[in-house]
Amino acid sequence: MDLLLAYLPSGLVLGYGLILLKKPFFSLATRSVDLLNVLIAELDEDEKYRVVSSKVGPTIKELLLLLLAFVAVVAATYGAFLMGTVLLHSLLPNSAPHPLWGLLVLSLAATVPFLRAPKSKSGYSEVSQLFHHLVLDNTHLGKRLFKSQINGIEHPVPVVGPGDSVKTTAVIITGLARTGTTVLAKELAARGPFKSLTYANLPFLLAPKLWGRIYRPKSGELEERAHGDGIKVGKDSVEALEEYFFQTFGPKYVEQDKLLTHTLDGSLNDLYRRYQRSLTGDDRIYLAKNNNAILRYPSLVANNPDFAVFILFRDPLDHAYSLLKQHQRFLQKQDEDPFVLTFMNWLGHYEFGHGQRPFDLPTLPKAPFAGDATSLNYWLERWISYYSYVLTLDRPQLISFETFTKDPQAVLASIAEATGLAVDPSGLEPYQKTAPDFPEHDAHLAQRAMEIYSALNEASFCKV
């Protein structure tokens, strides 16, 4: 009883006080790293002085608010302890609780407010969200870390003469989302000499070597990814994460309602190649899944004869319906947890949800960007725009989703032959797919899409 009277109130006050300190602490951390981000930015000195001056005042204000809040919490905790002690002496005059047991009671009492706090609906804790924000939302800091990542790394474009063969140094898996790019990349990663970005590299995507020295997670149990499609991922699973590099160093291609095609020029291409080699070393092959690769495909292929780029395609109605369902799913997820939208935008995932932006590809006639994304016709138009453009590309290596699900061993064997890489396709079983009932759609759009689909199948390098 004496322990509860003396230490329980102060423990509860301390716990609730720490919860209240969380908001000013997070705010100060955000402003402080934002200020650091500007200080290390390669800006004109006058511009840097102007920006820093505008940020110093609010940062100092946040620091003072946090200090005042901290003093208030300490004072309130001590005041609660004094009140508890007075109450104890009035009820039990001869009582003298042991200080060590008292500290234990205080500590346990301080945890009660945290246990009663409402659980976050997000898959990321508030601390994790803050950490990702501090790293991914401060690109100048990322650029400074990136210099350390590629320091001393060279990966020149090989000189290839007419008729010369070239050793494959990178495999890029791309296609409109929902074509099996994730599964294909996962199988290649597990069965070949590949190295790629994984979930374990988050949030230091531009400095995975540095982060790898600090953070070495165990593989752990696989969990179904956010798409709800049965694909399970873990910390060492390959994922579409390299787009953060292009959003940081490349031209500005993300507009309010669309994604623009752009060129991978010599300097950016050199950075990209050095980034790859910093991950793979001299003995592994870079592997990336990136649905946005179509935006820079011509220059990507022209500048890098040692890259193998595979484009997946899928039956248009089945594909459009899968895109529609994922879009609806992510609209709901982002309404429930706004951090999902922020996170997807950081990583360049504009396929679904409130941040959905179509590719502005040079195909005619142009599909409207502002259509109803909750209708199947919208996604059929996206499909037609994308794969009409694919048919105009120079020597695309096309893989049918239906072929891959029917005979994945044959597809992996074909990739191994095309790249000259050792890929073991044994043990892969066909994937089972059920035919859905498609919602109402425009028959002319579907017919046009099927014509393109037939042409893609004809051009596919892997037929079963």
C-alpha positions as MATLAB code, in Angstrom:
seq = 'MDLLLAYLPSGLVLGYGLILLKKPFFSLATRSVDLLNVLIAELDEDEKYRVVSSKVGPTIKELLLLLLAFVAVVAATYGAFLMGTVLLHSLLPNSAPHPLWGLLVLSLAATVPFLRAPKSKSGYSEVSQLFHHLVLDNTHLGKRLFKSQINGIEHPVPVVGPGDSVKTTAVIITGLARTGTTVLAKELAARGPFKSLTYANLPFLLAPKLWGRIYRPKSGELEERAHGDGIKVGKDSVEALEEYFFQTFGPKYVEQDKLLTHTLDGSLNDLYRRYQRSLTGDDRIYLAKNNNAILRYPSLVANNPDFAVFILFRDPLDHAYSLLKQHQRFLQKQDEDPFVLTFMNWLGHYEFGHGQRPFDLPTLPKAPFAGDATSLNYWLERWISYYSYVLTLDRPQLISFETFTKDPQAVLASIAEATGLAVDPSGLEPYQKTAPDFPEHDAHLAQRAMEIYSALNEASFCKV';
ca = [
       0.000    0.000    0.000;
       2.767    2.453    0.920;
       4.480    1.895   -2.433;
       1.257    2.515   -4.372;
       0.445    5.689   -2.465;
       3.919    7.180   -2.847;
       4.910    6.187   -6.364;
       1.819    5.228   -8.381;
       0.548    8.807   -9.019;
       3.973   10.067  -10.105;
       4.421    7.054  -12.390;
       1.086    7.687  -14.122;
       1.857   11.395  -14.517;
       5.274   10.560  -15.974;
       3.771    8.112  -18.475;
       1.118   10.533  -19.709;
       3.709   13.314  -19.775;
       6.006   11.282  -22.030;
       3.096   10.674  -24.416;
       2.457   14.401  -24.560;
       6.160   15.032  -25.249;
       6.024   12.819  -28.336;
       4.477   15.433  -30.626;
       6.941   18.290  -29.896;
       9.844   15.816  -30.023;
       8.799   14.513  -33.450;
       8.311   18.069  -34.665;
      11.753   19.130  -33.452;
      13.376   16.074  -35.036;
      11.686   16.820  -38.360;
      12.692   20.474  -38.359;
      16.257   19.718  -37.230;
      16.912   17.184  -39.995;
      15.225   19.484  -42.499;
      17.646   22.214  -41.438;
      20.598   19.827  -41.750;
      19.331   18.821  -45.195;
      19.525   22.444  -46.344;
      22.917   23.061  -44.706;
      24.551   20.264  -46.698;
      22.689   21.046  -49.933;
      24.720   22.125  -52.940;
      22.957   25.468  -53.294;
      24.081   28.963  -54.147;
      25.388   30.550  -50.933;
      22.877   33.395  -51.025;
      20.009   30.981  -51.618;
      21.263   28.679  -48.872;
      21.527   31.606  -46.431;
      17.980   32.674  -47.245;
      16.532   29.180  -46.773;
      18.544   28.472  -43.608;
      17.491   31.814  -42.113;
      13.845   30.958  -42.719;
      14.227   27.607  -40.954;
      16.398   28.497  -37.947;
      13.716   30.485  -36.121;
      10.999   27.781  -36.230;
      13.567   25.131  -35.234;
      14.688   27.133  -32.172;
      11.047   27.714  -31.285;
      10.359   23.964  -31.402;
      13.427   23.328  -29.232;
      12.263   25.818  -26.594;
       8.738   24.367  -26.614;
      10.154   20.882  -26.100;
      12.378   22.055  -23.223;
       9.448   23.819  -21.553;
       7.253   20.752  -21.998;
       9.997   18.549  -20.564;
      10.395   20.808  -17.509;
       6.620   20.788  -17.050;
       6.522   16.974  -17.140;
       9.390   16.693  -14.627;
       7.711   19.238  -12.352;
       4.324   17.501  -12.599;
       5.910   14.105  -11.881;
       7.743   15.446   -8.844;
       4.610   17.242   -7.666;
       2.619   14.002   -7.924;
       5.315   12.240   -5.908;
       5.154   14.901   -3.166;
       1.365   14.646   -3.017;
       1.591   10.872   -2.813;
       4.148   11.127   -0.022;
       1.988   13.596    1.925;
      -1.023   11.305    1.512;
       1.049    8.324    2.612;
       2.286   10.071    5.776;
      -1.227   11.215    6.665;
      -2.621    7.680    6.342;
       0.413    5.655    7.428;
       2.639    7.921    9.554;
       5.264    5.265   10.267;
       5.558    3.958    6.730;
       8.822    4.321    4.748;
       8.755    2.557    1.342;
      12.061    1.214   -0.003;
      13.403    3.480   -2.793;
      14.382    0.601   -5.128;
      10.932   -0.993   -4.900;
       9.497    2.458   -5.330;
      11.386    2.976   -8.600;
      10.035   -0.346   -9.838;
       6.456    0.696   -9.065;
       7.045    4.094  -10.693;
       8.418    2.421  -13.840;
       5.520   -0.010  -14.086;
       2.994    2.760  -13.503;
       4.620    4.866  -16.237;
       3.971    2.082  -18.773;
       0.218    2.002  -18.101;
      -0.599    5.086  -20.248;
       1.290    3.511  -23.170;
      -0.688    0.283  -22.814;
      -3.941    2.230  -22.823;
      -2.962    4.415  -25.792;
      -4.968    3.674  -28.988;
      -3.210    1.331  -31.375;
      -2.036    2.744  -34.690;
      -3.880    1.433  -37.743;
      -0.694    1.762  -39.781;
       1.614   -1.134  -40.492;
       4.416    1.235  -39.490;
       4.797    2.505  -35.948;
       4.914    6.248  -35.348;
       8.651    6.035  -34.641;
       9.208    4.082  -37.867;
       7.164    6.623  -39.831;
       9.269    9.437  -38.368;
      12.484    7.599  -39.250;
      11.373    7.041  -42.851;
      10.308   10.674  -43.117;
      13.667   11.934  -41.835;
      15.581    9.848  -44.394;
      13.372    9.638  -47.492;
      12.026   13.184  -47.381;
      15.447   14.864  -47.178;
      17.075   14.299  -50.545;
      20.192   16.438  -49.970;
      21.060   14.253  -47.005;
      20.474   11.221  -49.226;
      22.748   12.641  -51.935;
      25.536   13.175  -49.417;
      25.226    9.576  -48.218;
      25.092    8.397  -51.838;
      28.544    9.862  -52.485;
      29.890    7.554  -49.816;
      27.975    4.631  -51.341;
      29.613    4.956  -54.781;
      32.982    6.358  -53.680;
      35.712    4.540  -55.602;
      33.184    2.513  -57.616;
      33.496    2.397  -61.406;
      31.229    0.574  -63.821;
      31.910    1.860  -67.342;
      29.712    0.998  -70.304;
      31.389   -1.819  -72.245;
      32.600   -1.056  -75.759;
      30.764   -3.445  -78.065;
      31.614   -3.767  -81.736;
      29.431   -5.245  -84.487;
      28.857   -8.924  -83.833;
      30.494   -8.819  -80.377;
      28.861  -10.631  -77.494;
      28.544   -8.879  -74.162;
      28.305  -10.204  -70.625;
      25.024   -9.348  -68.900;
      25.581   -7.215  -65.800;
      21.978   -6.246  -65.003;
      18.494   -7.715  -65.446;
      15.532   -5.333  -65.323;
      12.007   -6.758  -64.963;
       9.266   -4.353  -65.996;
       5.745   -4.115  -67.348;
       2.474   -2.514  -66.435;
       1.721   -3.379  -62.788;
      -0.011   -6.712  -62.091;
       1.812   -8.698  -64.770;
       3.761  -11.000  -62.448;
       6.879   -8.850  -62.242;
       7.186   -9.385  -58.481;
       6.945  -13.176  -58.680;
       9.363  -13.386  -61.605;
      11.896  -11.152  -59.834;
      11.571  -13.193  -56.627;
      12.160  -16.473  -58.478;
      15.178  -15.094  -60.319;
      16.629  -13.725  -57.071;
      16.272  -17.127  -55.423;
      17.679  -19.112  -58.366;
      20.454  -17.069  -59.912;
      23.588  -15.000  -59.241;
      21.619  -11.846  -58.469;
      21.776   -9.004  -55.992;
      19.054   -6.402  -55.603;
      17.519   -3.854  -53.282;
      15.341   -5.437  -50.609;
      13.048   -4.334  -47.800;
      16.050   -4.496  -45.453;
      17.584   -1.516  -47.295;
      14.733    0.786  -46.264;
      14.853    3.657  -45.628;
      18.502    4.192  -46.661;
      17.956    3.296  -50.312;
      20.815    5.525  -51.474;
      23.273    4.197  -48.893;
      22.500    0.479  -48.418;
      26.150   -0.357  -47.657;
      26.265    2.058  -44.723;
      22.855    0.978  -43.448;
      23.843   -2.683  -43.821;
      26.656   -2.206  -41.312;
      24.145   -0.944  -38.742;
      20.979   -2.889  -39.499;
      21.214   -6.625  -40.077;
      17.718   -8.063  -39.692;
      16.968  -11.740  -39.687;
      14.823  -13.019  -42.511;
      12.002  -13.784  -40.098;
       8.568  -15.029  -41.028;
       7.201  -14.037  -44.419;
       4.054  -11.916  -44.447;
       1.547  -11.250  -47.194;
       2.246   -7.938  -48.885;
      -0.191   -5.014  -48.923;
      -1.684   -6.037  -52.283;
      -3.529   -8.948  -50.648;
      -2.599  -11.223  -53.560;
      -1.071  -14.073  -51.585;
       2.536  -13.070  -52.341;
       4.568  -13.273  -49.148;
       7.606  -11.110  -48.540;
      10.294  -10.710  -45.900;
      13.175   -8.386  -45.165;
      15.379  -10.014  -47.822;
      12.708  -10.042  -50.556;
      13.436   -8.142  -53.756;
      11.133   -5.164  -54.265;
      10.690   -2.204  -56.613;
      12.856    0.269  -54.704;
      15.336    1.663  -57.227;
      12.905    4.335  -58.465;
      13.856    6.446  -55.446;
      17.252    6.855  -57.146;
      15.652    8.245  -60.307;
      13.331   10.538  -58.362;
      16.358   11.941  -56.527;
      18.866   12.321  -59.371;
      16.838   12.231  -62.562;
      14.832   14.906  -64.378;
      11.505   15.960  -62.900;
       9.088   13.563  -64.547;
       6.284   13.367  -61.956;
       3.464   15.788  -62.711;
       0.151   16.256  -60.949;
      -1.774   13.974  -63.308;
       0.826   11.944  -65.232;
       4.358   10.559  -65.469;
       6.550   11.852  -68.305;
       8.954    9.909  -70.488;
      12.551   11.088  -70.174;
      16.098   10.335  -71.253;
      18.750    8.597  -69.218;
      21.646   10.885  -70.170;
      25.319   10.021  -69.860;
      25.940   11.445  -66.382;
      22.786    9.954  -64.874;
      23.495    6.631  -66.558;
      26.994    6.616  -65.075;
      25.598    7.245  -61.581;
      23.038    4.471  -62.107;
      25.681    1.976  -63.183;
      27.962    2.855  -60.266;
      24.988    2.534  -57.913;
      24.343   -0.946  -59.296;
      27.970   -2.021  -58.924;
      28.089   -0.678  -55.351;
      25.328   -3.185  -54.563;
      26.554   -6.186  -56.528;
      30.323   -5.992  -56.338;
      32.201   -7.713  -59.148;
      30.682  -11.173  -58.736;
      26.903  -10.633  -58.732;
      24.343   -9.484  -61.291;
      22.098   -6.513  -60.553;
      18.396   -7.404  -60.529;
      15.602   -4.839  -60.386;
      11.846   -4.906  -60.669;
      10.719   -1.476  -61.812;
       7.364   -0.754  -63.442;
       8.521    2.790  -64.294;
      11.398    1.605  -66.494;
       9.156    2.124  -69.532;
       9.522    5.896  -69.041;
      13.231    5.731  -69.941;
      13.355    2.453  -71.871;
      14.863    3.661  -75.197;
      17.859    5.392  -73.598;
      18.191    2.675  -70.935;
      18.642    0.022  -73.617;
      20.667    2.181  -76.015;
      23.143    3.309  -73.345;
      23.631   -0.095  -71.715;
      24.264   -3.005  -74.091;
      25.059   -5.201  -71.080;
      21.552   -4.802  -69.584;
      18.773   -7.318  -70.240;
      15.313   -5.759  -69.970;
      12.236   -8.014  -69.936;
       8.736   -6.587  -70.383;
       5.786   -8.641  -69.153;
       2.284   -8.434  -70.579;
      -1.049  -10.033  -69.720;
      -4.472  -10.715  -71.203;
      -5.972   -7.188  -71.317;
      -9.361   -7.816  -69.682;
      -7.862   -9.952  -66.944;
      -5.098   -7.394  -66.476;
      -7.368   -4.338  -66.439;
      -9.662   -5.979  -63.898;
      -6.692   -6.782  -61.636;
      -5.536   -3.155  -61.871;
      -9.043   -1.906  -61.051;
      -9.297   -4.119  -57.954;
      -5.883   -3.033  -56.688;
      -6.751    0.613  -57.257;
      -9.906    0.231  -55.180;
      -7.980   -1.648  -52.502;
      -5.340    1.055  -52.168;
      -7.895    3.858  -52.160;
      -9.330    2.259  -49.036;
      -5.929    1.540  -47.469;
      -4.769    5.124  -48.005;
      -8.002    6.494  -46.535;
      -7.430    4.357  -43.446;
      -3.712    5.103  -43.236;
      -2.451    8.263  -45.030;
       1.152    7.142  -44.495;
       0.615    4.470  -47.185;
       0.138    7.212  -49.793;
       3.165    9.163  -48.551;
       5.302    6.025  -48.573;
       4.225    5.021  -52.097;
       4.959    8.503  -53.428;
       8.446    8.447  -51.905;
       9.199    5.169  -53.669;
       7.738    6.205  -57.029;
       4.738    3.851  -56.820;
       2.024    5.691  -58.697;
       0.203    2.611  -59.951;
      -2.831    2.675  -57.646;
      -4.722    4.686  -55.064;
      -5.019    8.439  -54.557;
      -1.550    9.013  -56.014;
      -2.274    7.092  -59.216;
      -0.714    8.751  -62.259;
      -0.762    7.226  -65.755;
       2.225    7.082  -68.085;
       2.219    9.863  -70.695;
       3.551    7.732  -73.541;
       4.001    8.848  -77.164;
       1.185    6.705  -78.553;
      -1.750    7.893  -80.637;
      -4.556    8.418  -80.052;
      -3.854    9.618  -76.526;
      -5.918    7.997  -73.784;
      -7.539   10.553  -71.456;
      -5.711   11.023  -68.163;
      -8.744   12.214  -66.221;
     -11.066    9.250  -66.775;
     -12.996    7.368  -64.116;
     -10.351    5.170  -62.497;
     -13.089    3.116  -60.807;
     -14.276    1.796  -64.181;
     -12.782   -1.057  -66.182;
     -12.654    1.118  -69.312;
     -10.114    3.455  -67.683;
      -7.711    0.585  -67.093;
      -8.299   -0.843  -70.572;
      -7.269    2.556  -71.940;
      -4.163    2.490  -69.751;
      -3.381   -1.003  -71.056;
      -3.827    0.017  -74.709;
      -1.666    3.124  -74.271;
       1.122    1.197  -72.554;
       1.329   -1.818  -74.832;
       0.789    0.138  -78.053;
       3.963    1.954  -77.073;
       5.750   -1.296  -76.235;
       5.155   -2.526  -79.794;
       7.032    0.523  -81.129;
      10.155   -0.140  -79.042;
      13.395   -1.488  -80.413;
      13.821   -5.233  -79.757;
      11.760   -5.551  -76.560;
      12.093   -8.913  -74.838;
       8.459   -9.749  -74.134;
       7.165  -12.366  -71.706;
       3.525  -13.369  -71.471;
       2.033  -13.563  -67.986;
      -0.075  -16.494  -69.165;
       3.030  -18.303  -70.411;
       4.827  -17.631  -67.139;
       1.982  -18.947  -64.988;
       1.513  -21.975  -67.258;
       5.196  -22.984  -67.466;
       7.458  -20.884  -65.205;
      10.350  -23.304  -65.707;
      10.365  -22.644  -69.439;
      10.320  -18.877  -68.893;
      13.257  -18.951  -66.477;
      15.152  -21.257  -68.834;
      14.525  -18.805  -71.685;
      15.786  -15.900  -69.557;
      18.897  -17.897  -68.662;
      19.543  -18.576  -72.357;
      18.923  -14.948  -73.345;
      21.261  -13.555  -70.680;
      23.873  -16.302  -70.507;
      23.363  -16.453  -66.741;
      23.137  -19.553  -64.573;
      19.508  -19.706  -63.454;
      18.104  -22.922  -61.988;
      14.420  -23.293  -62.987;
      13.898  -26.712  -61.409;
      11.058  -27.272  -58.967;
       8.858  -24.440  -60.201;
       5.230  -25.432  -60.456;
       2.543  -23.790  -62.632;
       0.499  -21.094  -60.922;
      -3.238  -21.573  -60.643;
      -5.421  -18.706  -61.845;
      -9.204  -18.479  -61.788;
     -11.158  -16.718  -64.519;
     -13.013  -13.687  -63.074;
     -16.387  -12.257  -64.079;
     -15.520   -8.923  -65.666;
     -17.634   -5.834  -64.935;
     -19.302   -3.891  -67.746;
     -16.861   -2.444  -70.289;
     -16.587   -1.049  -73.817;
     -16.493   -3.888  -76.351;
     -14.534   -1.797  -78.890;
     -11.829   -1.058  -76.314;
     -11.602   -4.735  -75.455;
     -11.353   -5.682  -79.134;
      -8.580   -3.149  -79.755;
      -6.717   -4.430  -76.691;
      -7.006   -8.030  -77.882;
      -5.491   -7.065  -81.246;
      -2.506   -5.580  -79.426;
      -2.337   -8.652  -77.191;
      -2.128  -10.922  -80.237;
       0.719   -8.808  -81.640;
       2.547   -9.004  -78.314;
       2.226  -12.774  -78.276;
       3.629  -12.927  -81.783;
       6.615  -10.807  -80.730;
       7.210  -12.694  -77.445;
      10.635  -14.331  -77.272;
       9.357  -17.110  -74.999;
       6.557  -19.305  -76.343;
       5.270  -22.543  -74.812;
];
